[in-house]
Amino acid sequence: MHIKRDAEQWATDPKLVALRRPDPAVVADVIQAIGTPELFEKILLMLLAAGHSKRGGAMVFRRARVPQRLLHWYDQKTRSVTEEAYLGGPYVLDPNYRIFLDGCASGCYWLRDIAPDDFNESEYFRVFYSRIGVTDSMDFLWRIDADSALSFFIERGNGQHSFESADVQAVAALLPIVDAACRRHQEVCAWGAQDGGRDMTHLKLESALENFGKSVLSKREREVLVLTLRGYSAALAGDKLHTTEGTIKIHRKNIHRKLDIGSQAELFALFVRCIPYADPASGADPLQTYESRPTAIGEGDANGLLPLSGLSATAAIAGLQPHNAGPGGSTQPAR
């Protein structure tokens, strides 16, 4: 079950939070940056200091578009996937992005509280998250409106200790400052008001997630499939779908049989190979299109997606096999 903790919920120990109050000079930098392009960097620096971290970034989530990168400070030496990979597809399975879509309120969200219980055993974790050099993270999300939000993510890297409750409390306690600064910034700059329309790459990814396997799977089997891709255990998926763990396991066996696969790794590999064949306009099953493609067409030639981008690229790096039916830091911006 997802647990939402906003600033009020986290700040349960006033004495503890008082020991971690932000430097007035850092807050002054945030105030002075309102109305300028430097605001998000100054807010991130304030949040990183409160969370005792030196790596993190900021991006904009919009319901109908690929996330927009603003900035990211990370260690190049600890990453084994390209910096463009996240925006090429993995974000659709990111727990932070999913709670944004679910309509979570502005607040601080610790990965261990929002990730599904089998997140660390999921194929998404193995082929992407485990390769970005991050051992723990929290997202400070500020709602622009119902369909968009500003996300500041604060990370701990390989070799560092995970966050503690005191770190999350200290960051969450800054919500009033961030809220006031961002609201005033919106008034001055009209920032975040424009969506810019719907994004085809995003629509293809969402269409793939929504329609994958629907030509051969029942509606309930597809619901189980999506939760499996997101890292839900059979027990937690049963709770979410109001059924038993045993029933979920039966659905998973049926999914494997109907898709002619033998593991979750093969399921993930098949899904990412079908993404380029998703058609948002028709809502057709990308699996059906993929398996009926002419043999002369390459794995990633169709529908405008590059052969190895995003989820497909990370799956290839991780060495996933095709479906047996055919199938010092940096300031570069990325997730």
PEQUINOR-V80113 format. One record per residue. N is the residue number from 1. OMEGA is omega in whole degrees, 0 to 359 (999 if undefined). Layout:
n->N omega->OMEGA
n->N omega->OMEGA
This chain:
n->1 omega->178
n->2 omega->180
n->3 omega->180
n->4 omega->175
n->5 omega->177
n->6 omega->186
n->7 omega->182
n->8 omega->181
n->9 omega->183
n->10 omega->186
n->11 omega->183
n->12 omega->182
n->13 omega->184
n->14 omega->181
n->15 omega->180
n->16 omega->180
n->17 omega->181
n->18 omega->179
n->19 omega->184
n->20 omega->180
n->21 omega->182
n->22 omega->175
n->23 omega->179
n->24 omega->179
n->25 omega->178
n->26 omega->177
n->27 omega->178
n->28 omega->178
n->29 omega->178
n->30 omega->181
n->31 omega->181
n->32 omega->183
n->33 omega->179
n->34 omega->182
n->35 omega->179
n->36 omega->178
n->37 omega->183
n->38 omega->186
n->39 omega->186
n->40 omega->176
n->41 omega->181
n->42 omega->177
n->43 omega->180
n->44 omega->179
n->45 omega->178
n->46 omega->181
n->47 omega->179
n->48 omega->179
n->49 omega->180
n->50 omega->182
n->51 omega->180
n->52 omega->180
n->53 omega->179
n->54 omega->181
n->55 omega->181
n->56 omega->182
n->57 omega->181
n->58 omega->175
n->59 omega->178
n->60 omega->173
n->61 omega->172
n->62 omega->189
n->63 omega->187
n->64 omega->184
n->65 omega->171
n->66 omega->178
n->67 omega->180
n->68 omega->180
n->69 omega->176
n->70 omega->177
n->71 omega->178
n->72 omega->174
n->73 omega->186
n->74 omega->179
n->75 omega->182
n->76 omega->186
n->77 omega->185
n->78 omega->181
n->79 omega->175
n->80 omega->172
n->81 omega->182
n->82 omega->182
n->83 omega->178
n->84 omega->189
n->85 omega->185
n->86 omega->183
n->87 omega->178
n->88 omega->178
n->89 omega->185
n->90 omega->183
n->91 omega->182
n->92 omega->177
n->93 omega->181
n->94 omega->180
n->95 omega->180
n->96 omega->178
n->97 omega->181
n->98 omega->179
n->99 omega->173
n->100 omega->179
n->101 omega->180
n->102 omega->176
n->103 omega->181
n->104 omega->180
n->105 omega->173
n->106 omega->180
n->107 omega->182
n->108 omega->185
n->109 omega->181
n->110 omega->184
n->111 omega->185
n->112 omega->179
n->113 omega->186
n->114 omega->181
n->115 omega->174
n->116 omega->188
n->117 omega->178
n->118 omega->184
n->119 omega->183
n->120 omega->177
n->121 omega->183
n->122 omega->177
n->123 omega->175
n->124 omega->179
n->125 omega->185
n->126 omega->187
n->127 omega->179
n->128 omega->191
n->129 omega->181
n->130 omega->184
n->131 omega->180
n->132 omega->175
n->133 omega->182
n->134 omega->178
n->135 omega->178
n->136 omega->180
n->137 omega->169
n->138 omega->179
n->139 omega->175
n->140 omega->188
n->141 omega->177
n->142 omega->183
n->143 omega->172
n->144 omega->175
n->145 omega->184
n->146 omega->186
n->147 omega->181
n->148 omega->181
n->149 omega->174
n->150 omega->183
n->151 omega->171
n->152 omega->180
n->153 omega->184
n->154 omega->191
n->155 omega->166
n->156 omega->185
n->157 omega->179
n->158 omega->180
n->159 omega->179
n->160 omega->177
n->161 omega->174
n->162 omega->176
n->163 omega->173
n->164 omega->181
n->165 omega->180
n->166 omega->178
n->167 omega->182
n->168 omega->177
n->169 omega->183
n->170 omega->179
n->171 omega->182
n->172 omega->181
n->173 omega->180
n->174 omega->182
n->175 omega->180
n->176 omega->180
n->177 omega->181
n->178 omega->181
n->179 omega->180
n->180 omega->182
n->181 omega->182
n->182 omega->177
n->183 omega->179
n->184 omega->178
n->185 omega->177
n->186 omega->181
n->187 omega->183
n->188 omega->189
n->189 omega->189
n->190 omega->183
n->191 omega->175
n->192 omega->182
n->193 omega->184
n->194 omega->176
n->195 omega->179
n->196 omega->178
n->197 omega->182
n->198 omega->187
n->199 omega->186
n->200 omega->179
n->201 omega->178
n->202 omega->182
n->203 omega->178
n->204 omega->180
n->205 omega->179
n->206 omega->178
n->207 omega->178
n->208 omega->181
n->209 omega->184
n->210 omega->190
n->211 omega->182
n->212 omega->176
n->213 omega->187
n->214 omega->178
n->215 omega->182
n->216 omega->183
n->217 omega->174
n->218 omega->179
n->219 omega->181
n->220 omega->177
n->221 omega->178
n->222 omega->175
n->223 omega->178
n->224 omega->180
n->225 omega->181
n->226 omega->179
n->227 omega->176
n->228 omega->178
n->229 omega->182
n->230 omega->175
n->231 omega->178
n->232 omega->172
n->233 omega->178
n->234 omega->181
n->235 omega->182
n->236 omega->176
n->237 omega->177
n->238 omega->177
n->239 omega->183
n->240 omega->182
n->241 omega->176
n->242 omega->176
n->243 omega->185
n->244 omega->176
n->245 omega->179
n->246 omega->179
n->247 omega->178
n->248 omega->180
n->249 omega->176
n->250 omega->177
n->251 omega->181
n->252 omega->177
n->253 omega->178
n->254 omega->178
n->255 omega->180
n->256 omega->181
n->257 omega->183
n->258 omega->180
n->259 omega->179
n->260 omega->178
n->261 omega->184
n->262 omega->184
n->263 omega->176
n->264 omega->177
n->265 omega->178
n->266 omega->177
n->267 omega->180
n->268 omega->180
n->269 omega->180
n->270 omega->179
n->271 omega->184
n->272 omega->177
n->273 omega->180
n->274 omega->183
n->275 omega->181
n->276 omega->183
n->277 omega->178
n->278 omega->181
n->279 omega->182
n->280 omega->184
n->281 omega->183
n->282 omega->184
n->283 omega->180
n->284 omega->178
n->285 omega->180
n->286 omega->177
n->287 omega->179
n->288 omega->179
n->289 omega->180
n->290 omega->184
n->291 omega->178
n->292 omega->183
n->293 omega->173
n->294 omega->183
n->295 omega->181
n->296 omega->182
n->297 omega->181
n->298 omega->185
n->299 omega->186
n->300 omega->186
n->301 omega->194
n->302 omega->166
n->303 omega->169
n->304 omega->178
n->305 omega->179
n->306 omega->186
n->307 omega->183
n->308 omega->178
n->309 omega->174
n->310 omega->183
n->311 omega->180
n->312 omega->181
n->313 omega->182
n->314 omega->177
n->315 omega->179
n->316 omega->179
n->317 omega->182
n->318 omega->176
n->319 omega->177
n->320 omega->181
n->321 omega->179
n->322 omega->178
n->323 omega->186
n->324 omega->175
n->325 omega->182
n->326 omega->175
n->327 omega->999
n->328 omega->197
n->329 omega->181
n->330 omega->176
n->331 omega->176
n->332 omega->181
n->333 omega->174
n->334 omega->179
n->335 omega->999
